[in-house]
Amino acid sequence: MSDGRLADAAHFAFARHETFAPRFGWLHKSYVQVRDDPSAFLADDAPVLFGVGKNMVYAMRYWSRAFKLTREHYPAPGARSKFAYPTWEARWLLDEDGADPYLEEHGSLWLLHWWLVSSRPGAKSHAPTWYTAFHLAPFSRFTVADLTQVVVRHVNFSYKESPVEASIVRDIDCLTKMYARTAPEKAGSPGNYEDLLACPFRDLDLLTFVGTRGKPEWQFTSGHRTTLPAPVLAYACLDYAATFTRQANSISVARLANEPGSPGRAFRVRENEIVNALKKVTATHGLLNLTETVGQRSLTFAADPLDLAWEVLDEQYGGVTRRPGFPSRDEWTARFPQLTAAEHREHATTSDNTESLFEETA
């Protein structure tokens, strides 16, 4: 494992969530506000606009960016504060005529989880603690101290400076609140329902509480994901393949299942489940194929894997991009040219740069 892997995959950003895990309604509300006014997070009356407390405004801003639903850039040369601009992905998912504006489908939560912990050039993760937990940690069961030690080690290897350890601990506390119920509960119990209201990502059952009140421990779950649609998993596989090539090529299922940064680690699924999902998708998509050579199974793609990823995902949601008036990527970036400027700036950022991506507060 490269010592610089974390910096190559994730920006230097810790404890930007103000201890709040993402809540139902936050992402849609953030999208609507910044679509109409990219300075919304910085407005004096932002708590009124967003209907939350001041610290929650900071959290909404962070999560919108961490899920790759916004990019931040200066609105004009000489400006002192960055505005938040909605990405085309946010338009596709969260607009009123988008794929799933109120995140009613489990597949949308899996997709957002992938966007949070995935990384490729120009779209690195903004959650290094989350990236480390899912992709780099060498264990499936952990305490806060265990995971803190691993994150600190990767941070020290990867960046020129380190956050205070308390910031990493706050990240881990937020991560466990985001994905795990505080204790095993009966399905349908009032506490279970309140947990889901507080944070929808707990419904993915990626993390479970296995400790006691005196010794809290958590464990990543694995196995068959009944709520993970095959096209969403296939999208993640092709999106990951686009990290390495934008041409027709192939990638082994073993890499898709096991490499740091891969869908297998992000979703905690094994090779056989990836194979089953890809069989379903390749059966109906002429440019995709699942092959086997000398015992090694591979996903082959006859065109740019990122384009194919979006074809597969868009079809899963009924062809959002074919709806009347839906903007192309070029049309959306023409409306918000700062998106392109922000992406170019990210491409230019070196792996050991610890520049703050949140230079000003909301």
Residue pairs with C-beta under 8 A, 6 or more apart in sequence:
1 136
1 260
2 8
3 157
3 158
4 157
4 158
4 351
4 352
5 136
5 154
5 158
5 260
6 128
6 131
6 132
6 136
6 154
6 155
6 157
6 158
6 159
7 158
7 159
7 351
7 352
8 119
8 124
8 158
8 351
9 119
9 124
9 125
9 128
9 131
9 135
9 260
9 261
10 119
10 124
10 125
10 126
10 127
10 128
10 131
10 132
11 124
11 125
11 126
11 128
11 349
11 357
12 128
12 159
12 161
12 163
12 353
12 354
12 355
12 356
12 357
13 62
13 66
13 126
13 127
13 128
13 356
13 357
13 358
14 128
14 129
14 163
14 167
14 168
14 170
14 171
15 163
15 166
15 167
15 168
15 170
15 171
16 58
16 59
16 62
16 66
16 126
16 358
17 59
17 62
17 63
17 66
17 170
17 171
17 174
18 55
18 56
18 58
18 59
18 62
19 59
19 170
19 173
19 174
20 55
20 56
20 59
20 174
21 174
21 177
21 178
21 198
21 199
21 201
22 59
22 63
22 67
22 178
22 199
22 200
22 201
23 197
23 198
23 199
23 200
24 103
24 197
24 199
24 200
25 102
26 59
26 60
26 63
26 64
27 63
27 64
27 67
27 69
27 94
27 103
27 112
28 94
28 101
28 102
28 103
29 50
29 51
29 60
30 41
30 50
30 60
30 61
30 63
30 64
30 69
30 70
30 84
31 64
31 69
31 70
31 86
31 90
31 91
31 94
31 95
32 94
33 40
33 41
33 49
33 50
34 40
34 41
34 64
34 70
34 83
34 84
34 85
34 86
35 86
35 90
35 91
35 95
37 43
38 75
38 83
38 84
38 85
38 86
38 336
38 338
39 75
39 81
39 83
40 46
40 49
40 50
40 84
41 57
41 60
41 61
41 83
41 84
41 362
42 81
42 83
42 360
42 362
43 49
46 54
46 57
46 362
47 53
47 54
47 56
47 57
50 56
50 57
50 60
52 60
54 362
57 362
58 361
58 362
61 70
61 84
61 358
61 362
62 126
62 358
64 70
64 84
64 90
65 71
65 72
65 84
65 126
65 357
66 116
66 125
66 126
66 127
67 112
67 115
67 116
68 87
68 89
68 115
68 116
68 123
68 126
69 86
69 87
69 89
69 90
69 93
69 94
69 115
70 84
70 85
70 86
70 87
70 90
71 84
71 85
71 87
71 338
71 339
71 342
71 343
72 82
72 83
72 84
72 85
72 342
72 357
72 358
73 82
73 83
73 85
73 338
73 339
73 341
73 342
73 345
74 80
74 81
74 82
74 83
74 338
75 83
75 338
80 360
81 359
81 360
82 359
82 360
83 338
85 336
85 338
85 339
85 342
86 336
87 339
88 327
88 329
88 332
88 333
88 339
89 115
91 98
91 327
91 332
92 98
92 99
92 314
92 320
92 321
93 99
93 100
93 101
93 108
93 111
94 100
94 101
95 101
97 320
97 323
97 325
97 326
98 320
99 108
99 314
99 317
99 318
99 320
100 107
100 108
100 317
103 109
103 112
103 200
106 203
106 204
106 227
106 228
106 229
107 227
107 228
107 229
107 231
107 232
107 316
109 200
109 201
109 203
109 204
110 204
110 225
110 227
110 228
110 229
110 232
110 233
110 267
111 232
111 235
111 313
112 201
113 201
113 204
113 206
113 266
113 267
114 232
114 235
114 236
114 239
114 263
114 266
114 267
116 125
116 127
116 130
117 125
117 127
117 130
117 131
117 134
117 135
117 266
118 125
118 236
118 239
118 240
118 261
118 266
119 125
119 131
119 243
119 261
120 239
120 240
120 242
120 243
121 243
121 347
122 343
122 346
122 347
123 343
123 346
124 346
125 131
126 357
127 171
128 151
128 154
128 155
129 151
129 168
129 171
129 172
129 175
130 171
130 175
131 261
132 147
132 150
132 151
132 154
133 147
133 151
133 172
133 175
134 220
134 265
134 266
134 268
135 260
135 261
135 262
135 265
135 266
136 150
136 154
136 260
137 147
137 150
138 150
139 146
140 219
140 220
140 222
141 210
141 217
141 218
141 219
141 220
142 217
142 218
142 219
143 211
143 215
143 216
143 217
143 218
144 169
144 172
144 173
144 176
144 216
147 172
148 165
148 168
148 169
148 172
151 168
151 171
151 172
152 162
152 165
152 168
155 162
155 163
155 168
156 162
158 351
158 352
159 352
159 354
160 352
160 353
160 354
161 354
175 207
176 207
176 209
176 218
177 199
178 199
178 201
178 202
179 201
179 202
179 204
179 206
179 207
180 202
180 207
180 208
180 209
180 218
181 191
181 192
181 195
181 202
181 208
181 209
182 195
182 209
183 209
184 208
184 209
185 191
185 192
185 195
186 192
195 202
196 202
196 203
203 227
204 227
205 221
206 220
206 221
206 267
206 268
207 218
207 219
207 220
207 221
208 218
208 219
208 221
209 216
209 217
209 218
210 217
210 218
210 219
211 217
211 218
220 268
221 268
222 268
222 269
222 270
223 269
223 270
223 273
224 269
224 273
225 267
225 269
225 273
228 267
228 269
228 277
229 316
230 276
230 277
230 278
230 280
230 281
231 281
231 312
231 313
231 315
231 316
232 313
232 316
233 263
233 267
233 269
233 273
233 274
233 277
233 278
234 277
234 278
234 280
234 281
234 288
234 309
234 312
235 309
235 310
235 312
235 313
235 316
236 263
236 266
236 267
236 309
237 251
237 256
237 263
237 274
237 278
237 299
237 309
238 299
238 301
238 305
238 306
238 308
238 309
238 312
239 305
239 306
239 309
240 251
240 256
240 261
240 262
240 263
241 249
241 251
241 256
241 299
241 301
241 305
242 304
242 305
242 306
242 309
243 261
244 251
245 305
246 304
246 305
246 306
247 304
248 301
248 302
248 303
248 304
249 300
249 301
249 305
250 291
250 298
250 299
250 300
250 301
251 298
251 299
252 296
252 297
252 298
252 299
253 271
253 274
253 275
253 278
253 290
253 296
253 297
253 298
253 299
254 271
254 296
254 297
255 262
256 262
256 263
256 264
256 271
256 274
256 299
257 263
257 264
257 269
257 270
257 271
257 274
258 264
258 265
258 271
259 265
263 269
263 274
264 270
264 271
264 274
271 297
275 290
275 297
278 288
278 290
278 299
279 290
281 288
281 312
282 288
282 289
282 290
282 299
285 308
285 311
285 312
286 302
287 301
287 302
287 303
287 308
288 299
288 300
288 301
288 302
288 308
288 312
289 299
289 300
289 302
290 297
290 298
290 299
290 300
291 297
291 298
291 300
292 298
301 308
310 321
314 320
314 321
314 322
320 326
321 328
327 335
332 339
333 339
333 340
349 355
